[in-house]
Amino acid sequence: MCGIIGVTGAGDALDILLDGLERLEYRGYDSAGIALIDSSDIYRVRVADGTHSVSILREQTKDAPPGCVTGIGHTRWATHGQPNELNAHPHLDCAGDIALIHNGIIENYAELAAEMVASGHTLASHTDTEVLPHLIEECLLTSDGLVEAVRKALEKVRGAFAIGVVSLAEPDLIVAARRISPLIVGTAGNASFLASDIPALLERTRDLVVVEDDQIVELRPGSVKITDLEGNPVTPRPLVVEWDVEAAQKDGYDDFMTKEMNEQPRVIADTMRGRVESSGRIFLDQLDLSREELASITKVSIVACGSSYHAGLVAKYAFERWARLPVDVDIASEFRYRDPVLDSNTLVIGVSQSGETVDSLQAMRQAKQSNARVVVVSNVVDSSMAREADGVLYTRAGPEIGVAATKTVLAQIIALELLALRMAQVRGTLAEGAVAEVVSELWSLEGTVQEALARDEDVAAVARELVDARDFFFLGRHAGFPTALEGALKLKEISYLHAEGYPAGELKHGPLAVIEPGCVVVAVATGGEMKEKILSNVSEVKARGATVVLVAEDGDTQAASLADYLLMVPRTSTLLSPVKDIVPLQQLAYHLARNRGLDVDRPRNLAKTVTVE
Ligand code: M6R
């Protein structure tokens, strides 16, 4: 997830780009860059300095050539290639005559890059993006101008993109295009603008339109022309913006947590993008473990903290069922101080959104000393854990600003399940047809989660009924157990209410003693395999006077008859059920916290990244 901006026709192009990039930093901040069309050159500056990137970029462009009217800018959240200056956008073609910014993921970049290199191009970075200016340079040889060249180039591209392209040969023109990744364009007087999102442009214009998938835009001073990929004109969809900048950064939602929950469908698709080949082979690009190395693994050990630990617990069921591998899942701060039995045939998977959590980092280092193969599932490219691991699987969720992990947890589950499937393929433990079925269900989760999110008002209504409750038990069995743990953690974290997650079958071994009227039991009663058993556990708590909230699947009348309140979710297979069952639990925590007037993005006593022991 990156932020892009472009302007042509304004006397102060550089200021517009820098101001816009500041407004876009919430989309990514590991590096930033701009390119301006000067009279005979493309002036380009890129900076990779984390959260300071845009301010340093402002410093470093103090001596930019004055009076440039056309330029593009980018703020990056890396998905391919380290967050360094070399990989920062804009990227150039070989001649340095074309500059390009990109938000999205080019799925077939490896094959396109090989094609470009074979045609004599030199690629300087490790990004998926850089192939695009070279492809456009190549297409220009047989095209009548930049627009046609971009159109031809995009015919070859698979994946998600919103791009802005400038060329020295047509100095007033910016060509933009979109597939999946967001893009808006607008005008004000003689200036025309593009951006990935509204905050970048709000101070310049509210005369905006949304670019749809597979549309190409020609931005010239004061004019914006939108066509489809074949060149047919299209009628643009105007965008009515009533937000201020802060509301726009939150996409109009009240807080980042809601925004991030609503990004979950996109994040699921992005985490899968380019990693499942049409042949059905799972291709985990930066994992860096050969088929032989994967085949030599006899045990998996997952280490993580907090919500990442819960994602690891969910994955355990998949590794065991699909790849028939024994799996341990440890809380990193415990793993560090026991004496785990690891060897070179153990695959240790560190799961960490930030990649900086000190307990997870230290656990990973300890595993390396035992000669285990160590890989990391992280949301931050080049984080400490990513740098030190033997291989990485990035979650591509984009920056998560709310302290409560939401979209990154779902992304972790998807990434881990892809790895479990890959292991199953290598070990031959799952028939190709069965792999294809899981892959197809994984793809469908984008829609399933969208549907779950759309039921937010039903969850809000339940939260209103529970406004006086102070004690919550979250119960689940099998894959529903980590879901219950995650539901309890979310509630504790943002509402400050007492909540415990428990395996439902353990209830009678102690916790049942505290169940009494006034207790709320939230039970995850999905996942066909264990449903009967969990419903019988629910009967036990109901008999003791607890208020029962059930997460149940559409059409489940049996669950409905037992519950005081129902949180209905779409149906899925058991192993993938946590991906959608977590959603109403996030929403429940959210609404209970909001009803108590709390700041859901910044809960007390907590930090987004925990770098102390
Ligand atoms: O960055 P990490 O995934 O390593 O962080 C681990 C936990 O600190 C984190 O998941 C924490 O529990 C969240 N605030 C939960 O919402």
Residues whose N, C-alpha, C, O or C-beta is under 5 A from the ligand:
A	BS01	M6R	C305 G306 S307 S308 V351 S352 Q353 S354 G355 T357 V403 A404 A405 K608 V610
